[in-house]
Amino acid sequence: MIFRLDERLLFPDPALAEEDGLLAVGGDLSAERLLLAYSNGIFPWFSDDDPILWYSPHERFVLFPGELQVSKSMRKVLRSDTFKVTFDEAFEQVIEHCSAAPREGQNGTWITTDMKAAYTGLHKLGFAHSVEVWQGDALVGGLYGVHAGNVFCGESMFSKVSNASKTALIWLCTNTNYGLIDCQVYTEHLESLGARMIPREDYISILHNNASKA
């Protein structure tokens, strides 16, 4: 059963999600609702022609920073002067670049105009962050996401040149105090860096246990 949300600020139990993770339809993208969603293991994922769809997958693809795997060739890239990395210096540019490419397994952009506005609002409130990767003065890669306690809920990443998005994720794991990076959906790219599946129950337990940590 898929739940239909109204103006009330609440979500059904994530355990009631459909097999594909779809939990609810409707509601809005207010900061309050988004923060409530993330703190309970729920995230929005929909296209321009869809209503707002809320997901809580039965398994979560995550990366524990302590399990990060960096290849020898990637270590060489990181030691070079190929890239410069910044944090929260070009959030709107990062989300714009991310919106230009479809998410794996989905046709068209899923980062709609309303989504951009909502996450930019969260960024201004201090809840959404970006990592930027530069080559000279050009923004060539990056990622953005939302923090829920000391869990970083990654939303999207992009790469204009080889290894740029990997550099962003490695920097996030090694230069911040997040205890877990939520990658949401499986990709071989992230698996090669050490990401793995965990049950939703374990993920939500981690969220709730770390809710008060920044």
GROMACS elastic network, one bead per residue, 0.5 to 0.9 nm:
[ bonds ]
;  ai    aj funct       b0    kb
    1    16     6  0.76282   500
    1    17     6  0.77141   500
    1    18     6  0.70228   500
    1    23     6  0.80706   500
    1    24     6  0.87865   500
    2    16     6  0.83752   500
    2    17     6  0.73117   500
    2    18     6  0.71927   500
    2    22     6  0.71502   500
    2    23     6  0.56459   500
    2    24     6  0.52878   500
    2    25     6  0.70731   500
    3    11     6  0.85212   500
    3    12     6  0.72598   500
    3    17     6  0.89789   500
    3    23     6  0.64713   500
    3    25     6  0.62011   500
    3    26     6  0.86407   500
    4    23     6  0.89822   500
    4    24     6  0.56160   500
    4    26     6  0.58479   500
    4    27     6  0.77925   500
    5     8     6  0.74458   500
    5     9     6  0.85751   500
    5    10     6  0.78761   500
    5    11     6  0.74301   500
    5    12     6  0.89866   500
    5    24     6  0.66806   500
    5    25     6  0.60162   500
    5    26     6  0.50312   500
    5    28     6  0.86828   500
    6     9     6  0.79647   500
    6    10     6  0.87382   500
    6    26     6  0.68375   500
    6    27     6  0.53459   500
    6    28     6  0.85501   500
    7    10     6  0.87308   500
    7    27     6  0.62927   500
    7    28     6  0.80098   500
    8    11     6  0.88573   500
    8    27     6  0.81942   500
    9    27     6  0.83726   500
    9    32     6  0.78087   500
    9    33     6  0.62214   500
    9    36     6  0.81334   500
   10    33     6  0.76713   500
   10    36     6  0.77422   500
   10    37     6  0.85224   500
   11    14     6  0.79901   500
   11    23     6  0.86421   500
   11    24     6  0.76971   500
   11    33     6  0.89360   500
   11    36     6  0.82970   500
   11    37     6  0.74133   500
   11    40     6  0.87657   500
   11    42     6  0.87866   500
   12    15     6  0.84058   500
   12    16     6  0.72169   500
   12    17     6  0.86560   500
   12    23     6  0.75719   500
   12    24     6  0.77059   500
   13    16     6  0.57410   500
   13    17     6  0.78718   500
   13    23     6  0.85041   500
   13    40     6  0.87470   500
   14    17     6  0.55932   500
   14    21     6  0.86230   500
   14    23     6  0.66958   500
   14    40     6  0.76467   500
   14    41     6  0.73980   500
   14    42     6  0.72611   500
   14    55     6  0.83160   500
   14    56     6  0.58643   500
   14    57     6  0.83748   500
   14    58     6  0.86567   500
   14   200     6  0.85837   500
   15    18     6  0.87000   500
   15    23     6  0.86398   500
   15    56     6  0.80930   500
   15    58     6  0.77760   500
   15   200     6  0.83200   500
   15   201     6  0.83168   500
   16    21     6  0.88977   500
   16    23     6  0.67238   500
   17    20     6  0.76973   500
   17    21     6  0.52007   500
   17    22     6  0.53896   500
   17    24     6  0.78246   500
   17    55     6  0.73738   500
   17    56     6  0.63949   500
   17    57     6  0.73502   500
   17    58     6  0.77488   500
   18    21     6  0.50790   500
   18    22     6  0.51882   500
   18    23     6  0.61750   500
   18    55     6  0.88197   500
   18    56     6  0.87234   500
   18    57     6  0.83574   500
   18    58     6  0.86615   500
   19    22     6  0.73712   500
   19    57     6  0.78347   500
   19    58     6  0.73734   500
   20    23     6  0.89278   500
   20    55     6  0.82749   500
   20    56     6  0.86213   500
   20    57     6  0.65599   500
   20    58     6  0.78339   500
   21    54     6  0.84077   500
   21    55     6  0.51179   500
   21    58     6  0.61310   500
   21    59     6  0.86935   500
   22    25     6  0.83778   500
   22    53     6  0.71318   500
   22    54     6  0.60301   500
   22    56     6  0.63780   500
   22    57     6  0.72879   500
   23    42     6  0.83078   500
   23    53     6  0.77391   500
   23    54     6  0.56457   500
   23    55     6  0.52346   500
   23    56     6  0.63237   500
   23    57     6  0.86779   500
   24    27     6  0.87905   500
   24    52     6  0.84290   500
   24    53     6  0.60713   500
   24    54     6  0.51201   500
   24    55     6  0.71150   500
   25    51     6  0.67391   500
   25    52     6  0.56860   500
   25    54     6  0.61603   500
   26    51     6  0.61731   500
   26    52     6  0.50144   500
   26    53     6  0.65458   500
   26    54     6  0.81083   500
   27    30     6  0.88449   500
   27    33     6  0.82132   500
   27    52     6  0.70223   500
   27    53     6  0.89095   500
   28    33     6  0.71146   500
   28    34     6  0.84411   500
   28    52     6  0.72521   500
   29    32     6  0.81697   500
   29    33     6  0.63575   500
   29    34     6  0.60999   500
   29    44     6  0.85385   500
   29    52     6  0.82943   500
   29   114     6  0.77793   500
   29   115     6  0.74025   500
   29   118     6  0.60791   500
   29   119     6  0.88084   500
   30    33     6  0.53367   500
   30    34     6  0.61949   500
   30    35     6  0.85973   500
   30   118     6  0.67432   500
   30   121     6  0.88628   500
   31    34     6  0.51693   500
   31    35     6  0.60592   500
   31    36     6  0.84991   500
   31   118     6  0.69524   500
   31   119     6  0.82072   500
   31   121     6  0.72643   500
   31   122     6  0.61962   500
   31   125     6  0.87404   500
   32    35     6  0.53372   500
   32    36     6  0.61854   500
   32    37     6  0.86289   500
   33    36     6  0.50559   500
   33    37     6  0.60789   500
   33    38     6  0.87114   500
   34    37     6  0.50170   500
   34    38     6  0.62439   500
   34    39     6  0.85831   500
   34    42     6  0.86054   500
   34    43     6  0.75118   500
   34    44     6  0.81606   500
   34   118     6  0.85896   500
   34   119     6  0.89809   500
   34   122     6  0.87012   500
   35    38     6  0.52485   500
   35    39     6  0.61017   500
   35    40     6  0.86754   500
   35   122     6  0.87290   500
   35   127     6  0.83321   500
   35   146     6  0.84747   500
   35   147     6  0.88918   500
   35   148     6  0.75871   500
   36    39     6  0.52564   500
   36    40     6  0.64677   500
   36    41     6  0.89476   500
   36    42     6  0.83256   500
   37    40     6  0.53139   500
   37    41     6  0.63492   500
   37    43     6  0.59961   500
   37    44     6  0.83534   500
   37    54     6  0.84443   500
   38    41     6  0.51371   500
   38    42     6  0.52001   500
   38    43     6  0.60142   500
   38   146     6  0.78765   500
   38   147     6  0.82063   500
   38   148     6  0.64097   500
   38   153     6  0.76134   500
   38   207     6  0.88133   500
   39    42     6  0.74878   500
   39   147     6  0.89030   500
   39   148     6  0.56640   500
   39   149     6  0.80050   500
   39   204     6  0.81843   500
   39   207     6  0.65260   500
   39   208     6  0.73801   500
   39   211     6  0.74276   500
   40    43     6  0.89252   500
   40    56     6  0.87876   500
   40   204     6  0.63947   500
   40   207     6  0.72973   500
   40   208     6  0.78074   500
   41    55     6  0.84676   500
   41    56     6  0.60715   500
   41    57     6  0.86023   500
   41   200     6  0.78194   500
   41   203     6  0.73562   500
   41   204     6  0.57870   500
   41   207     6  0.74932   500
   42    54     6  0.64652   500
   42    55     6  0.54872   500
   42    57     6  0.82494   500
   43    53     6  0.84204   500
   43    54     6  0.55163   500
   43    55     6  0.54185   500
   43    56     6  0.67419   500
   43   184     6  0.88814   500
   44    52     6  0.67937   500
   44    53     6  0.55741   500
   44    55     6  0.61361   500
   44   115     6  0.89922   500
   45    52     6  0.72929   500
   45    53     6  0.56815   500
   45    54     6  0.62273   500
   45    55     6  0.69192   500
   45   110     6  0.66645   500
   45   111     6  0.83141   500
   46    49     6  0.81553   500
   46    50     6  0.59391   500
   46    51     6  0.71080   500
   46    52     6  0.60349   500
   46    53     6  0.55978   500
   46    54     6  0.81377   500
   46   109     6  0.88541   500
   46   110     6  0.55537   500
   46   111     6  0.79595   500
   46   112     6  0.82859   500
   47    50     6  0.53171   500
   47    51     6  0.79697   500
   47    52     6  0.83143   500
   47    53     6  0.89583   500
   47   106     6  0.86304   500
   47   107     6  0.84531   500
   47   108     6  0.72877   500
   47   109     6  0.64777   500
   47   111     6  0.72902   500
   47   112     6  0.67427   500
   48    51     6  0.80137   500
   48   108     6  0.86197   500
   48   109     6  0.77357   500
   48   110     6  0.69686   500
   48   111     6  0.82434   500
   48   112     6  0.58833   500
   48   113     6  0.83464   500
   50    53     6  0.76215   500
   56    59     6  0.84325   500
   56    60     6  0.84444   500
   56   200     6  0.77491   500
   57    60     6  0.62500   500
   57   184     6  0.80318   500
   57   185     6  0.85557   500
   57   199     6  0.88090   500
   57   200     6  0.67615   500
   58   198     6  0.88416   500
   58   199     6  0.62746   500
   58   200     6  0.51360   500
   58   201     6  0.81380   500
   59   184     6  0.87009   500
   59   185     6  0.88382   500
   59   197     6  0.60882   500
   59   198     6  0.55685   500
   59   201     6  0.84213   500
   59   203     6  0.84230   500
   60   182     6  0.74569   500
   60   183     6  0.76071   500
   60   184     6  0.56234   500
   60   185     6  0.68666   500
   60   186     6  0.83279   500
   60   196     6  0.80405   500
   60   197     6  0.53450   500
   60   198     6  0.53352   500
   60   199     6  0.61548   500
   60   200     6  0.58043   500
   60   202     6  0.89236   500
   60   203     6  0.69046   500
   61   181     6  0.89606   500
   61   182     6  0.65120   500
   61   183     6  0.53566   500
   61   184     6  0.51047   500
   61   185     6  0.54947   500
   61   186     6  0.57448   500
   61   187     6  0.87394   500
   61   190     6  0.89699   500
   61   191     6  0.87846   500
   61   195     6  0.64703   500
   61   196     6  0.53397   500
   61   198     6  0.64739   500
   61   199     6  0.89217   500
   62   180     6  0.70137   500
   62   181     6  0.57058   500
   62   183     6  0.50848   500
   62   184     6  0.67769   500
   62   185     6  0.84600   500
   62   186     6  0.87368   500
   62   190     6  0.89273   500
   62   194     6  0.86740   500
   62   195     6  0.52263   500
   62   196     6  0.55115   500
   62   197     6  0.61736   500
   62   198     6  0.71504   500
   62   203     6  0.85596   500
   63    66     6  0.84241   500
   63    67     6  0.70277   500
   63    68     6  0.71173   500
   63   173     6  0.87283   500
   63   180     6  0.60287   500
   63   181     6  0.50297   500
   63   182     6  0.64545   500
   63   183     6  0.69855   500
   63   190     6  0.82478   500
   63   191     6  0.85645   500
   63   193     6  0.81317   500
   63   194     6  0.62699   500
   63   196     6  0.63843   500
   63   197     6  0.86911   500
   64    67     6  0.53475   500
   64    68     6  0.67936   500
   64   173     6  0.81782   500
   64   178     6  0.88396   500
   64   179     6  0.65686   500
   64   181     6  0.62402   500
   64   182     6  0.86701   500
   64   194     6  0.78802   500
   64   195     6  0.71980   500
   64   196     6  0.86955   500
   65    68     6  0.52402   500
   65   170     6  0.85847   500
   65   172     6  0.86125   500
   65   173     6  0.50039   500
   65   174     6  0.71448   500
   65   178     6  0.77414   500
   65   179     6  0.66948   500
   65   180     6  0.63947   500
   65   181     6  0.72323   500
   65   194     6  0.86497   500
   66    69     6  0.88173   500
   66   173     6  0.81486   500
   66   174     6  0.89035   500
   66   179     6  0.85328   500
   67   193     6  0.83422   500
   67   194     6  0.58495   500
   67   195     6  0.78361   500
   68   170     6  0.76810   500
   68   173     6  0.75033   500
   68   174     6  0.89247   500
   68   193     6  0.56788   500
   68   194     6  0.50735   500
   68   195     6  0.75833   500
   69   170     6  0.89515   500
   69   192     6  0.71565   500
   69   194     6  0.52515   500
   69   195     6  0.88216   500
   70    73     6  0.82485   500
   70    74     6  0.61482   500
   70    75     6  0.64420   500
   70   170     6  0.79720   500
   70   192     6  0.84201   500
   70   193     6  0.62571   500
   70   194     6  0.84878   500
   71    74     6  0.50999   500
   71    75     6  0.61784   500
   71    76     6  0.86918   500
   71   192     6  0.89432   500
   71   193     6  0.83538   500
   72    75     6  0.50317   500
   72    76     6  0.63493   500
   72    77     6  0.88139   500
   73    76     6  0.51480   500
   73    77     6  0.65108   500
   73    78     6  0.88710   500
   74    78     6  0.62500   500
   74    79     6  0.86688   500
   74   163     6  0.76650   500
   74   166     6  0.84795   500
   74   167     6  0.83164   500
   75    78     6  0.50315   500
   75    79     6  0.62166   500
   75    80     6  0.86998   500
   76    79     6  0.51599   500
   76    80     6  0.63420   500
   77    80     6  0.52453   500
   77    81     6  0.78548   500
   77    82     6  0.67496   500
   77    83     6  0.83363   500
   77   163     6  0.80779   500
   77   167     6  0.85460   500
   78    81     6  0.75829   500
   78    82     6  0.75970   500
   78    83     6  0.77220   500
   78   167     6  0.72030   500
   79    82     6  0.84032   500
   80    83     6  0.76890   500
   81    84     6  0.73274   500
   81   135     6  0.89761   500
   82   134     6  0.85732   500
   82   135     6  0.65509   500
   82   136     6  0.85989   500
   83   133     6  0.62613   500
   83   134     6  0.54697   500
   83   135     6  0.51446   500
   83   136     6  0.76334   500
   83   140     6  0.88631   500
   83   164     6  0.77566   500
   83   167     6  0.81806   500
   84   132     6  0.81821   500
   84   133     6  0.57678   500
   84   134     6  0.50531   500
   84   135     6  0.65316   500
   84   136     6  0.77823   500
   85   131     6  0.70281   500
   85   132     6  0.55815   500
   85   134     6  0.62295   500
   85   142     6  0.87723   500
   85   167     6  0.80892   500
   85   168     6  0.71844   500
   85   171     6  0.76358   500
   86    89     6  0.63453   500
   86    90     6  0.84678   500
   86   130     6  0.84271   500
   86   131     6  0.58670   500
   86   132     6  0.51115   500
   86   133     6  0.66147   500
   86   134     6  0.80406   500
   86   168     6  0.89556   500
   87    90     6  0.79313   500
   87    91     6  0.85913   500
   87   129     6  0.74593   500
   87   130     6  0.58245   500
   87   132     6  0.61125   500
   87   133     6  0.89958   500
   87   172     6  0.89008   500
   88    91     6  0.57348   500
   88   123     6  0.85147   500
   88   128     6  0.88068   500
   88   129     6  0.56413   500
   88   131     6  0.61765   500
   88   132     6  0.74835   500
   88   144     6  0.89497   500
   89    92     6  0.89561   500
   89   130     6  0.75309   500
   89   131     6  0.79089   500
   89   132     6  0.72653   500
   90    93     6  0.53508   500
   90    94     6  0.62617   500
   90    95     6  0.88535   500
   90   130     6  0.72099   500
   90   131     6  0.81507   500
   90   132     6  0.68152   500
   90   139     6  0.88885   500
   91    94     6  0.51624   500
   91    95     6  0.63094   500
   91    96     6  0.85912   500
   91   120     6  0.74699   500
   91   123     6  0.75958   500
   91   128     6  0.86518   500
   91   129     6  0.68410   500
   91   130     6  0.53000   500
   91   131     6  0.78571   500
   91   132     6  0.80197   500
   91   143     6  0.88322   500
   91   144     6  0.73484   500
   92    95     6  0.52834   500
   92    96     6  0.61042   500
   92    97     6  0.86706   500
   92   116     6  0.80731   500
   92   120     6  0.67304   500
   92   130     6  0.87755   500
   93    96     6  0.50738   500
   93    97     6  0.62397   500
   93    98     6  0.86241   500
   93   139     6  0.82995   500
   94    97     6  0.51946   500
   94    98     6  0.61527   500
   94    99     6  0.86334   500
   94   130     6  0.69942   500
   94   131     6  0.80536   500
   94   132     6  0.70539   500
   94   139     6  0.82367   500
   94   141     6  0.77770   500
   94   142     6  0.61687   500
   94   143     6  0.65888   500
   94   144     6  0.70485   500
   94   157     6  0.80298   500
   94   158     6  0.78803   500
   95    99     6  0.61097   500
   95   100     6  0.88204   500
   95   111     6  0.81049   500
   95   116     6  0.68488   500
   95   119     6  0.85890   500
   95   120     6  0.84473   500
   95   130     6  0.83859   500
   95   142     6  0.88527   500
   95   143     6  0.77724   500
   95   144     6  0.69108   500
   95   156     6  0.79130   500
   95   157     6  0.83613   500
   95   158     6  0.89557   500
   96    99     6  0.51865   500
   96   100     6  0.66729   500
   96   111     6  0.85958   500
   96   116     6  0.77560   500
   97   100     6  0.53519   500
   97   101     6  0.75833   500
   97   141     6  0.84446   500
   97   142     6  0.86595   500
   97   157     6  0.84663   500
   97   158     6  0.66321   500
   97   159     6  0.87038   500
   98   101     6  0.60251   500
   98   102     6  0.82045   500
   98   103     6  0.88291   500
   98   109     6  0.88047   500
   98   111     6  0.77131   500
   98   142     6  0.83481   500
   98   143     6  0.77168   500
   98   144     6  0.86775   500
   98   156     6  0.61967   500
   98   157     6  0.58598   500
   98   158     6  0.53592   500
   98   159     6  0.86880   500
   99   102     6  0.70835   500
   99   103     6  0.87170   500
   99   109     6  0.58100   500
   99   110     6  0.70718   500
   99   111     6  0.51145   500
   99   112     6  0.75105   500
   99   116     6  0.84642   500
   99   156     6  0.84882   500
   99   158     6  0.88778   500
  100   108     6  0.87221   500
  100   109     6  0.66373   500
  100   111     6  0.84662   500
  100   158     6  0.89046   500
  101   108     6  0.73829   500
  101   109     6  0.61424   500
  101   110     6  0.87424   500
  101   158     6  0.79258   500
  102   105     6  0.80321   500
  102   106     6  0.61513   500
  102   107     6  0.59687   500
  102   108     6  0.51071   500
  102   110     6  0.65401   500
  102   111     6  0.84386   500
  103   106     6  0.55040   500
  103   107     6  0.75155   500
  103   108     6  0.79284   500
  103   109     6  0.70022   500
  103   110     6  0.68413   500
  103   111     6  0.89020   500
  103   156     6  0.77983   500
  104   107     6  0.81943   500
  104   185     6  0.86003   500
  104   186     6  0.89042   500
  104   187     6  0.78678   500
  106   109     6  0.78305   500
  106   110     6  0.76995   500
  107   110     6  0.81655   500
  109   112     6  0.68330   500
  110   115     6  0.83949   500
  111   114     6  0.79494   500
  111   115     6  0.55744   500
  111   116     6  0.64080   500
  112   116     6  0.62506   500
  112   117     6  0.86834   500
  113   116     6  0.51711   500
  113   117     6  0.63606   500
  113   118     6  0.86845   500
  114   117     6  0.51380   500
  114   118     6  0.61051   500
  114   119     6  0.86893   500
  115   118     6  0.50217   500
  115   119     6  0.61345   500
  115   120     6  0.83446   500
  116   119     6  0.54249   500
  116   120     6  0.59646   500
  116   121     6  0.84610   500
  117   120     6  0.51432   500
  117   121     6  0.61138   500
  117   122     6  0.87345   500
  118   121     6  0.50949   500
  118   122     6  0.63988   500
  118   123     6  0.87593   500
  119   123     6  0.61003   500
  119   124     6  0.86005   500
  119   127     6  0.87299   500
  119   128     6  0.65575   500
  119   145     6  0.84124   500
  119   146     6  0.82972   500
  120   124     6  0.63238   500
  120   125     6  0.87117   500
  120   128     6  0.75025   500
  121   124     6  0.51472   500
  121   125     6  0.63931   500
  121   126     6  0.87872   500
  121   127     6  0.88269   500
  121   128     6  0.83084   500
  122   125     6  0.50001   500
  122   126     6  0.62803   500
  122   127     6  0.52035   500
  122   128     6  0.52240   500
  122   129     6  0.85574   500
  122   146     6  0.79139   500
  123   126     6  0.50063   500
  123   127     6  0.54363   500
  123   129     6  0.59667   500
  123   130     6  0.86006   500
  123   146     6  0.82455   500
  124   127     6  0.75976   500
  124   128     6  0.77337   500
  125   128     6  0.77296   500
  126   129     6  0.74440   500
  126   147     6  0.89830   500
  127   145     6  0.85180   500
  127   146     6  0.56506   500
  127   147     6  0.57684   500
  127   148     6  0.79213   500
  128   144     6  0.71047   500
  128   145     6  0.54986   500
  128   147     6  0.63630   500
  129   143     6  0.84184   500
  129   144     6  0.55005   500
  129   145     6  0.56408   500
  129   146     6  0.62691   500
  129   147     6  0.77333   500
  130   142     6  0.70683   500
  130   143     6  0.55924   500
  130   145     6  0.66497   500
  130   146     6  0.89431   500
  131   141     6  0.84531   500
  131   142     6  0.52508   500
  131   143     6  0.53971   500
  131   144     6  0.64000   500
  131   168     6  0.59130   500
  131   169     6  0.80591   500
  131   171     6  0.80897   500
  131   172     6  0.72827   500
  132   139     6  0.68937   500
  132   140     6  0.79927   500
  132   141     6  0.61903   500
  132   143     6  0.68971   500
  132   144     6  0.87940   500
  132   165     6  0.89497   500
  132   168     6  0.67030   500
  133   138     6  0.85122   500
  133   139     6  0.59521   500
  133   140     6  0.58430   500
  133   142     6  0.54590   500
  133   143     6  0.88870   500
  133   159     6  0.88308   500
  133   164     6  0.62936   500
  133   165     6  0.76426   500
  133   167     6  0.73124   500
  133   168     6  0.62694   500
  134   137     6  0.63426   500
  134   138     6  0.54790   500
  134   140     6  0.55185   500
  134   141     6  0.69496   500
  134   142     6  0.86648   500
  134   164     6  0.83010   500
  135   138     6  0.53000   500
  135   139     6  0.65158   500
  135   140     6  0.63503   500
  135   141     6  0.89655   500
  136   139     6  0.81688   500
  139   142     6  0.79563   500
  139   160     6  0.81797   500
  140   158     6  0.80222   500
  140   159     6  0.58911   500
  140   161     6  0.61349   500
  140   164     6  0.64161   500
  140   165     6  0.84064   500
  141   157     6  0.73698   500
  141   158     6  0.52817   500
  141   160     6  0.58468   500
  141   161     6  0.73084   500
  141   163     6  0.84547   500
  141   165     6  0.51953   500
  141   166     6  0.86598   500
  141   167     6  0.82587   500
  141   168     6  0.71407   500
  142   156     6  0.85639   500
  142   157     6  0.55264   500
  142   158     6  0.56112   500
  142   159     6  0.67274   500
  142   164     6  0.70139   500
  142   165     6  0.54743   500
  142   166     6  0.86363   500
  142   167     6  0.82124   500
  142   168     6  0.54542   500
  142   169     6  0.80389   500
  143   154     6  0.74105   500
  143   155     6  0.75253   500
  143   156     6  0.56345   500
  143   158     6  0.64386   500
  143   159     6  0.89913   500
  143   165     6  0.70851   500
  143   168     6  0.65963   500
  143   169     6  0.74651   500
  144   153     6  0.86139   500
  144   154     6  0.60919   500
  144   155     6  0.59080   500
  144   156     6  0.59147   500
  144   157     6  0.65911   500
  145   152     6  0.65856   500
  145   153     6  0.53295   500
  145   156     6  0.70517   500
  146   151     6  0.84004   500
  146   152     6  0.58515   500
  146   153     6  0.50861   500
  146   154     6  0.65692   500
  146   155     6  0.74942   500
  147   150     6  0.65059   500
  147   151     6  0.56376   500
  147   153     6  0.58470   500
  147   154     6  0.84719   500
  147   178     6  0.85715   500
  147   214     6  0.81210   500
  148   151     6  0.52066   500
  148   152     6  0.63905   500
  148   153     6  0.71776   500
  148   207     6  0.71061   500
  148   210     6  0.81306   500
  148   211     6  0.64420   500
  148   212     6  0.86574   500
  148   213     6  0.84944   500
  148   214     6  0.80092   500
  149   152     6  0.79932   500
  149   178     6  0.84577   500
  149   207     6  0.71454   500
  149   208     6  0.83845   500
  149   209     6  0.88548   500
  149   210     6  0.54780   500
  149   212     6  0.54303   500
  149   214     6  0.50675   500
  150   177     6  0.71287   500
  150   179     6  0.57526   500
  150   180     6  0.71661   500
  150   207     6  0.81165   500
  150   210     6  0.60231   500
  150   211     6  0.70354   500
  150   212     6  0.78470   500
  150   213     6  0.52133   500
  151   178     6  0.55673   500
  151   179     6  0.58732   500
  151   181     6  0.60193   500
  151   182     6  0.70854   500
  151   206     6  0.82381   500
  151   207     6  0.67221   500
  151   210     6  0.73960   500
  151   211     6  0.82884   500
  151   213     6  0.86697   500
  151   214     6  0.84000   500
  152   178     6  0.63049   500
  152   179     6  0.80154   500
  152   180     6  0.63056   500
  152   182     6  0.60025   500
  152   183     6  0.87738   500
  153   180     6  0.83993   500
  153   181     6  0.60691   500
  153   183     6  0.67480   500
  153   184     6  0.76929   500
  154   157     6  0.81174   500
  154   181     6  0.66978   500
  154   182     6  0.56187   500
  154   183     6  0.54331   500
  154   184     6  0.72957   500
  155   182     6  0.85514   500
  155   183     6  0.73857   500
  155   184     6  0.78215   500
  156   183     6  0.86078   500
  157   165     6  0.63318   500
  157   168     6  0.84496   500
  157   169     6  0.87312   500
  158   164     6  0.79323   500
  158   165     6  0.58738   500
  159   162     6  0.69627   500
  159   163     6  0.74070   500
  159   164     6  0.53438   500
  159   165     6  0.50985   500
  159   166     6  0.84631   500
  160   163     6  0.89145   500
  160   164     6  0.70803   500
  160   165     6  0.84324   500
  161   164     6  0.58735   500
  161   165     6  0.84696   500
  162   165     6  0.79598   500
  162   166     6  0.85697   500
  163   166     6  0.51260   500
  163   167     6  0.60530   500
  163   168     6  0.87529   500
  164   167     6  0.51080   500
  164   168     6  0.64580   500
  164   169     6  0.89725   500
  165   169     6  0.63798   500
  165   170     6  0.86235   500
  166   169     6  0.52369   500
  166   170     6  0.60715   500
  166   171     6  0.84408   500
  166   189     6  0.83949   500
  166   190     6  0.83922   500
  166   193     6  0.82206   500
  167   170     6  0.51881   500
  167   171     6  0.60102   500
  167   172     6  0.85753   500
  168   171     6  0.51829   500
  168   172     6  0.62541   500
  168   173     6  0.88185   500
  169   172     6  0.50051   500
  169   173     6  0.63037   500
  169   174     6  0.87189   500
  169   193     6  0.89560   500
  170   173     6  0.51334   500
  170   174     6  0.61851   500
  170   175     6  0.83728   500
  170   193     6  0.83716   500
  171   174     6  0.52090   500
  171   175     6  0.55873   500
  171   176     6  0.79320   500
  172   175     6  0.55788   500
  172   176     6  0.58168   500
  172   177     6  0.87011   500
  172   178     6  0.81997   500
  172   181     6  0.86725   500
  173   176     6  0.62266   500
  173   177     6  0.78384   500
  173   178     6  0.72611   500
  173   179     6  0.86796   500
  173   180     6  0.85383   500
  173   181     6  0.77626   500
  174   177     6  0.80354   500
  176   179     6  0.89123   500
  177   214     6  0.80088   500
  178   181     6  0.70597   500
  178   214     6  0.78320   500
  179   210     6  0.84762   500
  180   206     6  0.84874   500
  181   195     6  0.87250   500
  182   185     6  0.87538   500
  182   203     6  0.87880   500
  183   186     6  0.74279   500
  183   187     6  0.88784   500
  183   190     6  0.79085   500
  183   195     6  0.77928   500
  185   197     6  0.89875   500
  186   189     6  0.86702   500
  186   190     6  0.73626   500
  186   191     6  0.74458   500
  186   195     6  0.84333   500
  186   196     6  0.80916   500
  186   197     6  0.79689   500
  187   190     6  0.54662   500
  187   191     6  0.62657   500
  187   192     6  0.87602   500
  187   195     6  0.89319   500
  188   192     6  0.61321   500
  188   193     6  0.88483   500
  189   192     6  0.54653   500
  189   193     6  0.70740   500
  190   193     6  0.52034   500
  190   194     6  0.67591   500
  190   195     6  0.56557   500
  190   196     6  0.84942   500
  191   194     6  0.51452   500
  191   196     6  0.63468   500
  192   195     6  0.72031   500
  198   201     6  0.83222   500
  198   202     6  0.65549   500
  198   203     6  0.67751   500
  199   202     6  0.53539   500
  199   203     6  0.64590   500
  199   204     6  0.88505   500
  200   204     6  0.61056   500
  200   205     6  0.84406   500
  201   204     6  0.52725   500
  201   205     6  0.61126   500
  201   206     6  0.86811   500
  202   205     6  0.50491   500
  202   206     6  0.62653   500
  202   207     6  0.86851   500
  203   206     6  0.51559   500
  203   207     6  0.62952   500
  203   208     6  0.87927   500
  204   208     6  0.61612   500
  204   209     6  0.84772   500
  205   208     6  0.52291   500
  205   209     6  0.60276   500
  205   210     6  0.85198   500
  206   209     6  0.51237   500
  206   210     6  0.60935   500
  206   211     6  0.83592   500
  207   210     6  0.53313   500
  207   211     6  0.58196   500
  208   211     6  0.50429   500
  208   212     6  0.83784   500
  209   212     6  0.78932   500
  209   213     6  0.87939   500
  210   213     6  0.53982   500
  210   214     6  0.83881   500
  211   214     6  0.81126   500
